[in-house]
Every structure is written in structure tokens, then in C-alpha cells.
Amino acid sequence: MRKLLLPILSLFALLAVASGAAAITAEEIDSAEFSTEGFGKGPDPLVAKLQILLDRHHVSPGVIDGYPGENVDNALRTFETMQGLEADGVLDEKVWAALVGTGGSVLKAYTLVQDDLSGLVEEVPEDFSEMAEMDHVGYTSVEEKLAERFHMDMEFLKALNPRADFSKAGTQITVPDTGPDAKGKVVRVEIEKQSAQLRAYDADGGMVAAYPVSVGSDQLPSPSGTHKVVAIASDATYSYQPDENFRQGDNDEPLELPAGPNNPVGGVWIDLSEPTYGLHGSPEPDVVGKTQSHGCVRLTNWDARELAALVDKGTEVQFLEN
């Protein structure tokens, strides 16, 4: 979750935490219920609960941060489709009942262990030639590591646990309970460019999971048409080829960047039959679905890992223009 550019929403969250005026508590999130009044500007306990519930149903809202936005709206419409409800993106009583199910807490306690404190790096350089000198492009803090594990914005994690000592094993914190990963075999993936969403289907046409994505721009577009998965790497290095893809800074020679969650593909690479293109993770999950890529399809690292376990060589990948 390395911050090359601090997203606007995260900046608002940071300011809210600093002022103490807009912080929300675990109790407020767990007790949040459907309301006809809609969402607050955030962070909103109802939005946070909605994000966690959507994630539990394998319709990813992206980063759980308590803020409404297009990723949440798209996920809500997709959940409605999965449930056979009107896909209008409006949270109503029927949708809320389907989301909540049998109820229960959407949060859980987690106790830090020594492994959470290890494997960190001091910093991740922006320049690719400097990054290529690293052994592993790891997390730069325990907070970053845990935020990604529990699908959260890092500032939201800290706001939810204002007195936690993240440097000490044995510290107990409160985190989202997003449930187990999606299971099954995906035979077809659809990537809708206009809504910036990826949807994965099984052999019976049932939707297994859906995720927000960043796709290419007009200058560096994502592929069109239908392609296939040809390889999957869950601890991927990144081959920088300035003549084939894009040029970063003054780096005009090919470079091999080491694996890790903060390398340009987030350590997960699903290779496509269209040369040089793939589906992959991202070191900046906050902006997935909100910015454009260099042509490949970016997901949050946790969504990319889940998808990598669902697809196989030969899985069909369709790019939809609208």
C-alpha cells in the first residue's frame, strides 16, 4: 500500500483522524443499520459495514475505508444482479436483508504475532533502477501489512485502533471480518472497461466473484476482444521493458524488479495470451478503479490473489467496451 501519490479520499481520512472529528468506532460500525437517509460524506459507519458485507459476498468494494464512491456503487449493483434484484445500485431494505443474512458482527479481534513485525523494508524507491537493487519489494510498516491483509485503508485501520501499539507482538486490534476467499473454478472472466469492474463466472454461468479494476487509457489502452490465461505467478517479479510498455523516468534499459507486494504488479501476475498484457495486483490499492493503468488490468493485491486461485491456464478473458 505504498503511497506514491496520496489519494484525495485518503487525505480526507487522514485529516479526519488528525482532527478527531470524524473518526468512527467499532461499535458504530457493528450497530449500523439500513437508513433511508443515505450515506454521510464519510467516514460513515454504514458505508464501512456495507463494504465489509459486500466483501463477504465476494463482490469487492476495493479498499474498506468507510467512504462512498463508484467502487461501492458498482459492487452494490453487481451484488443486486447476483441476488436477482433490480440492479439500480440503491441500498434498500431488500438489498440490506440479503447482505446481512443471519447477522452477526462484521468485525473481529486480531492479535499481532512476531511474523507481522518481520519482513519489512525501510522504504520503496520510486525509481525502477533503484528498486531493481532490492532483494524484496516488501511492506514498509506493520500497519501497511495488516491493512492489506484485512482489505483496509491504512489510515482507517489506525483510526479504528487509535491506541494500538503496532510495534509489539501480542497487541490486539479490531479488523473487518471479510470471511473466507471465494472458492470454485472460474472458466470465464469479463472486464467491463466503462464500469472498471472484473466479473468471474463458473461453468454454469454463475458469478463467483467481482472486483474493481483499473484499465488502460486512450493513450495506453487495455486489449479488446477475447484472450486466455496462459500463466499465473503468485510471487511475481516485474520485467520492465521500456520499448514495449512505457518509460519510467530516465530508465531506458530493461530491468528486472524483485517480487513483493510493493513492486509494480503487487507480486501477483496473471499472464494473458495477448503479449505483454496481464491481470495483476497493485502497490496502491487506494486508487484501483479510480485511475487508469498502462494497459494491463490492476486489482488490489488481495483481490488479485483471490482471482489467481480461481482461474487456471485456458480461462477465457473477455474485454467489454461498455
TORKOLSE-493207 format. One record per residue (C-alpha): residue in three letters; x negated, y negated, z; residue number from 1. Coordinates in steps of 0.2 Angstrom, whole numbers, plus 5000, padded with zeros to 4 digits. Example, Ala and Ser with C-alpha at 12.3 -4.5 7.8 and 13.67 -1.06 7.14 Angstrom:
REM residues 2
ALA | 4938 | 5022 | 5039 | 1
SER | 4932 | 5005 | 5036 | 2
END
This chain:
REM residues 322
MET | 5000 | 5000 | 5000 | 1
ARG | 4985 | 4988 | 4996 | 2
LYS | 4991 | 4971 | 4993 | 3
LEU | 4983 | 4963 | 4978 | 4
LEU | 4997 | 4950 | 4977 | 5
LEU | 5009 | 4948 | 4992 | 6
PRO | 5027 | 4951 | 4985 | 7
ILE | 5039 | 4937 | 4989 | 8
LEU | 5051 | 4948 | 4999 | 9
SER | 5036 | 4955 | 5010 | 10
LEU | 5031 | 4937 | 5013 | 11
PHE | 5048 | 4933 | 5019 | 12
ALA | 5047 | 4948 | 5030 | 13
LEU | 5030 | 4943 | 5037 | 14
LEU | 5037 | 4925 | 5041 | 15
ALA | 5052 | 4933 | 5049 | 16
VAL | 5041 | 4944 | 5060 | 17
ALA | 5030 | 4929 | 5065 | 18
SER | 5044 | 4918 | 5070 | 19
GLY | 5053 | 4932 | 5079 | 20
ALA | 5070 | 4925 | 5072 | 21
ALA | 5075 | 4939 | 5060 | 22
ALA | 5067 | 4955 | 5067 | 23
ILE | 5079 | 4969 | 5069 | 24
THR | 5079 | 4983 | 5081 | 25
ALA | 5081 | 5002 | 5080 | 26
GLU | 5097 | 5001 | 5090 | 27
GLU | 5104 | 4988 | 5077 | 28
ILE | 5099 | 5000 | 5063 | 29
ASP | 5107 | 5015 | 5070 | 30
SER | 5123 | 5007 | 5075 | 31
ALA | 5126 | 4998 | 5059 | 32
GLU | 5142 | 5002 | 5050 | 33
PHE | 5151 | 4998 | 5034 | 34
SER | 5157 | 4980 | 5033 | 35
THR | 5167 | 4971 | 5020 | 36
GLU | 5157 | 4955 | 5024 | 37
GLY | 5142 | 4962 | 5013 | 38
PHE | 5124 | 4961 | 5017 | 39
GLY | 5114 | 4947 | 5025 | 40
LYS | 5099 | 4939 | 5017 | 41
GLY | 5088 | 4951 | 5027 | 42
PRO | 5081 | 4960 | 5035 | 43
ASP | 5098 | 4967 | 5038 | 44
PRO | 5101 | 4982 | 5049 | 45
LEU | 5115 | 4988 | 5037 | 46
VAL | 5103 | 4987 | 5022 | 47
ALA | 5090 | 4997 | 5031 | 48
LYS | 5102 | 5010 | 5036 | 49
LEU | 5108 | 5011 | 5018 | 50
GLN | 5091 | 5013 | 5011 | 51
ILE | 5087 | 5027 | 5023 | 52
LEU | 5103 | 5036 | 5019 | 53
LEU | 5100 | 5034 | 5000 | 54
ASP | 5083 | 5041 | 5003 | 55
ARG | 5090 | 5056 | 5012 | 56
HIS | 5101 | 5060 | 4997 | 57
HIS | 5086 | 5059 | 4986 | 58
VAL | 5091 | 5043 | 4977 | 59
SER | 5076 | 5032 | 4982 | 60
PRO | 5078 | 5014 | 4985 | 61
GLY | 5060 | 5012 | 4984 | 62
VAL | 5052 | 5004 | 5000 | 63
ILE | 5063 | 5004 | 5015 | 64
ASP | 5062 | 4986 | 5021 | 65
GLY | 5080 | 4980 | 5026 | 66
TYR | 5081 | 4969 | 5011 | 67
PRO | 5095 | 4970 | 4997 | 68
GLY | 5090 | 4969 | 4979 | 69
GLU | 5090 | 4978 | 4962 | 70
ASN | 5082 | 4994 | 4968 | 71
VAL | 5096 | 4996 | 4981 | 72
ASP | 5109 | 4991 | 4969 | 73
ASN | 5103 | 5004 | 4956 | 74
ALA | 5101 | 5018 | 4969 | 75
LEU | 5119 | 5014 | 4975 | 76
ARG | 5126 | 5016 | 4958 | 77
THR | 5117 | 5032 | 4955 | 78
PHE | 5122 | 5039 | 4971 | 79
GLU | 5140 | 5035 | 4966 | 80
THR | 5138 | 5044 | 4950 | 81
MET | 5131 | 5059 | 4959 | 82
GLN | 5146 | 5059 | 4970 | 83
GLY | 5159 | 5057 | 4956 | 84
LEU | 5164 | 5040 | 4962 | 85
GLU | 5166 | 5024 | 4952 | 86
ALA | 5148 | 5018 | 4948 | 87
ASP | 5151 | 5000 | 4952 | 88
GLY | 5136 | 4998 | 4964 | 89
VAL | 5148 | 4991 | 4978 | 90
LEU | 5147 | 4998 | 4995 | 91
ASP | 5165 | 5003 | 5001 | 92
GLU | 5172 | 5015 | 5013 | 93
LYS | 5172 | 5030 | 5002 | 94
VAL | 5154 | 5027 | 4997 | 95
TRP | 5149 | 5024 | 5015 | 96
ALA | 5158 | 5040 | 5021 | 97
ALA | 5149 | 5050 | 5008 | 98
LEU | 5132 | 5043 | 5013 | 99
VAL | 5134 | 5045 | 5032 | 100
GLY | 5141 | 5063 | 5031 | 101
THR | 5141 | 5071 | 5048 | 102
GLY | 5132 | 5056 | 5056 | 103
GLY | 5118 | 5056 | 5067 | 104
SER | 5103 | 5045 | 5069 | 105
VAL | 5094 | 5038 | 5054 | 106
LEU | 5078 | 5035 | 5064 | 107
LYS | 5066 | 5047 | 5073 | 108
ALA | 5052 | 5046 | 5085 | 109
TYR | 5034 | 5050 | 5079 | 110
THR | 5018 | 5052 | 5090 | 111
LEU | 5002 | 5047 | 5082 | 112
VAL | 4989 | 5061 | 5081 | 113
GLN | 4970 | 5059 | 5078 | 114
ASP | 4972 | 5063 | 5060 | 115
ASP | 4982 | 5047 | 5057 | 116
LEU | 4967 | 5037 | 5063 | 117
SER | 4954 | 5046 | 5051 | 118
GLY | 4950 | 5045 | 5033 | 119
LEU | 4952 | 5026 | 5032 | 120
VAL | 4941 | 5014 | 5021 | 121
GLU | 4936 | 4996 | 5026 | 122
GLU | 4943 | 4988 | 5010 | 123
VAL | 4948 | 4992 | 4992 | 124
PRO | 4939 | 4981 | 4980 | 125
GLU | 4950 | 4974 | 4966 | 126
ASP | 4936 | 4975 | 4953 | 127
PHE | 4936 | 4993 | 4945 | 128
SER | 4917 | 4993 | 4943 | 129
GLU | 4916 | 4991 | 4962 | 130
MET | 4930 | 5004 | 4965 | 131
ALA | 4921 | 5016 | 4955 | 132
GLU | 4907 | 5016 | 4968 | 133
MET | 4918 | 5023 | 4981 | 134
ASP | 4920 | 5041 | 4987 | 135
HIS | 4938 | 5040 | 4990 | 136
VAL | 4951 | 5025 | 4987 | 137
GLY | 4959 | 5028 | 5004 | 138
TYR | 4971 | 5018 | 5015 | 139
THR | 4964 | 5003 | 5024 | 140
SER | 4974 | 5004 | 5040 | 141
VAL | 4984 | 5016 | 5051 | 142
GLU | 4999 | 5005 | 5048 | 143
GLU | 4997 | 5007 | 5029 | 144
LYS | 4995 | 5026 | 5030 | 145
LEU | 5010 | 5028 | 5041 | 146
ALA | 5021 | 5016 | 5031 | 147
GLU | 5019 | 5026 | 5016 | 148
ARG | 5022 | 5042 | 5025 | 149
PHE | 5038 | 5036 | 5031 | 150
HIS | 5043 | 5027 | 5015 | 151
MET | 5042 | 5010 | 5023 | 152
ASP | 5036 | 4992 | 5020 | 153
MET | 5021 | 4990 | 5031 | 154
GLU | 5027 | 4974 | 5039 | 155
PHE | 5044 | 4982 | 5043 | 156
LEU | 5035 | 4996 | 5052 | 157
LYS | 5026 | 4984 | 5063 | 158
ALA | 5042 | 4974 | 5066 | 159
LEU | 5051 | 4989 | 5071 | 160
ASN | 5037 | 4994 | 5083 | 161
PRO | 5031 | 4977 | 5090 | 162
ARG | 5022 | 4984 | 5105 | 163
ALA | 5014 | 4999 | 5097 | 164
ASP | 4996 | 5002 | 5098 | 165
PHE | 4992 | 5010 | 5081 | 166
SER | 4974 | 5012 | 5085 | 167
LYS | 4977 | 5026 | 5098 | 168
ALA | 4982 | 5044 | 5096 | 169
GLY | 4997 | 5048 | 5107 | 170
THR | 5006 | 5031 | 5103 | 171
GLN | 5025 | 5034 | 5100 | 172
ILE | 5033 | 5024 | 5086 | 173
THR | 5050 | 5024 | 5078 | 174
VAL | 5052 | 5028 | 5060 | 175
PRO | 5065 | 5032 | 5047 | 176
ASP | 5071 | 5050 | 5046 | 177
THR | 5072 | 5052 | 5027 | 178
GLY | 5074 | 5071 | 5028 | 179
PRO | 5065 | 5084 | 5018 | 180
ASP | 5060 | 5081 | 5000 | 181
ALA | 5071 | 5086 | 4986 | 182
LYS | 5070 | 5104 | 4980 | 183
GLY | 5073 | 5114 | 4964 | 184
LYS | 5066 | 5114 | 4946 | 185
VAL | 5068 | 5099 | 4935 | 186
VAL | 5069 | 5103 | 4917 | 187
ARG | 5073 | 5085 | 4910 | 188
VAL | 5068 | 5068 | 4916 | 189
GLU | 5077 | 5052 | 4910 | 190
ILE | 5068 | 5035 | 4911 | 191
GLU | 5080 | 5021 | 4908 | 192
LYS | 5070 | 5006 | 4904 | 193
GLN | 5083 | 4992 | 4906 | 194
SER | 5088 | 4998 | 4924 | 195
ALA | 5070 | 5003 | 4928 | 196
GLN | 5076 | 5020 | 4935 | 197
LEU | 5070 | 5038 | 4933 | 198
ARG | 5083 | 5052 | 4935 | 199
ALA | 5078 | 5070 | 4936 | 200
TYR | 5090 | 5084 | 4931 | 201
ASP | 5090 | 5103 | 4933 | 202
ALA | 5095 | 5116 | 4920 | 203
ASP | 5114 | 5114 | 4924 | 204
GLY | 5113 | 5096 | 4921 | 205
GLY | 5114 | 5091 | 4940 | 206
MET | 5105 | 5076 | 4946 | 207
VAL | 5091 | 5082 | 4958 | 208
ALA | 5083 | 5065 | 4962 | 209
ALA | 5082 | 5047 | 4956 | 210
TYR | 5068 | 5034 | 4958 | 211
PRO | 5065 | 5016 | 4954 | 212
VAL | 5050 | 5014 | 4942 | 213
SER | 5040 | 5000 | 4934 | 214
VAL | 5039 | 5002 | 4915 | 215
GLY | 5029 | 4993 | 4901 | 216
SER | 5031 | 4976 | 4895 | 217
ASP | 5034 | 4970 | 4877 | 218
GLN | 5015 | 4967 | 4875 | 219
LEU | 5011 | 4984 | 4883 | 220
PRO | 5027 | 4995 | 4881 | 221
SER | 5031 | 5012 | 4888 | 222
PRO | 5034 | 5026 | 4875 | 223
SER | 5050 | 5028 | 4866 | 224
GLY | 5059 | 5045 | 4862 | 225
THR | 5056 | 5062 | 4870 | 226
HIS | 5040 | 5069 | 4876 | 227
LYS | 5034 | 5083 | 4888 | 228
VAL | 5024 | 5085 | 4904 | 229
VAL | 5008 | 5093 | 4899 | 230
ALA | 4998 | 5092 | 4916 | 231
ILE | 5001 | 5087 | 4934 | 232
ALA | 4987 | 5081 | 4946 | 233
SER | 4991 | 5078 | 4964 | 234
ASP | 4974 | 5071 | 4969 | 235
ALA | 4970 | 5062 | 4953 | 236
THR | 4955 | 5052 | 4948 | 237
TYR | 4958 | 5037 | 4936 | 238
SER | 4949 | 5036 | 4919 | 239
TYR | 4948 | 5018 | 4914 | 240
GLN | 4947 | 5016 | 4895 | 241
PRO | 4947 | 4998 | 4891 | 242
ASP | 4948 | 5001 | 4872 | 243
GLU | 4963 | 5012 | 4874 | 244
ASN | 4973 | 5004 | 4888 | 245
PHE | 4970 | 4987 | 4895 | 246
ARG | 4955 | 4977 | 4900 | 247
GLN | 4952 | 4973 | 4919 | 248
GLY | 4941 | 4958 | 4922 | 249
ASP | 4924 | 4959 | 4914 | 250
ASN | 4924 | 4978 | 4913 | 251
ASP | 4922 | 4983 | 4895 | 252
GLU | 4915 | 5000 | 4898 | 253
PRO | 4924 | 5016 | 4903 | 254
LEU | 4924 | 5020 | 4921 | 255
GLU | 4930 | 5035 | 4932 | 256
LEU | 4938 | 5029 | 4948 | 257
PRO | 4939 | 5041 | 4963 | 258
ALA | 4955 | 5049 | 4969 | 259
GLY | 4965 | 5042 | 4983 | 260
PRO | 4982 | 5033 | 4987 | 261
ASN | 4975 | 5016 | 4983 | 262
ASN | 4967 | 5020 | 4966 | 263
PRO | 4977 | 5013 | 4951 | 264
VAL | 4988 | 5028 | 4949 | 265
GLY | 4991 | 5031 | 4968 | 266
GLY | 4982 | 5048 | 4967 | 267
VAL | 4997 | 5056 | 4958 | 268
TRP | 4997 | 5058 | 4939 | 269
ILE | 5010 | 5067 | 4928 | 270
ASP | 5002 | 5068 | 4911 | 271
LEU | 5013 | 5066 | 4895 | 272
SER | 5012 | 5073 | 4878 | 273
GLU | 5011 | 5055 | 4872 | 274
PRO | 4992 | 5052 | 4873 | 275
THR | 4986 | 5041 | 4887 | 276
TYR | 5003 | 5039 | 4895 | 277
GLY | 5009 | 5047 | 4911 | 278
LEU | 5021 | 5045 | 4926 | 279
HIS | 5011 | 5040 | 4942 | 280
GLY | 5010 | 5033 | 4959 | 281
SER | 5005 | 5015 | 4964 | 282
PRO | 4994 | 5006 | 4977 | 283
GLU | 5008 | 4993 | 4978 | 284
PRO | 5024 | 5001 | 4981 | 285
ASP | 5032 | 4985 | 4986 | 286
VAL | 5033 | 4979 | 4968 | 287
VAL | 5039 | 4996 | 4960 | 288
GLY | 5054 | 4992 | 4950 | 289
LYS | 5051 | 4973 | 4951 | 290
THR | 5036 | 4971 | 4940 | 291
GLN | 5030 | 4978 | 4923 | 292
SER | 5016 | 4991 | 4920 | 293
HIS | 5003 | 4993 | 4907 | 294
GLY | 5014 | 5005 | 4898 | 295
CYS | 5014 | 5020 | 4910 | 296
VAL | 5028 | 5023 | 4922 | 297
ARG | 5024 | 5018 | 4940 | 298
LEU | 5033 | 5025 | 4955 | 299
THR | 5030 | 5023 | 4974 | 300
ASN | 5017 | 5036 | 4980 | 301
TRP | 5029 | 5046 | 4990 | 302
ASP | 5042 | 5047 | 4975 | 303
ALA | 5028 | 5052 | 4963 | 304
ARG | 5023 | 5066 | 4975 | 305
GLU | 5040 | 5072 | 4976 | 306
LEU | 5043 | 5071 | 4957 | 307
ALA | 5026 | 5080 | 4954 | 308
ALA | 5033 | 5095 | 4965 | 309
LEU | 5049 | 5096 | 4955 | 310
VAL | 5043 | 5096 | 4937 | 311
ASP | 5032 | 5108 | 4928 | 312
LYS | 5022 | 5109 | 4911 | 313
GLY | 5035 | 5108 | 4897 | 314
THR | 5048 | 5097 | 4907 | 315
GLU | 5056 | 5086 | 4895 | 316
VAL | 5054 | 5067 | 4897 | 317
GLN | 5066 | 5055 | 4888 | 318
PHE | 5064 | 5036 | 4887 | 319
LEU | 5080 | 5027 | 4885 | 320
GLU | 5080 | 5010 | 4879 | 321
ASN | 5097 | 5005 | 4888 | 322
END
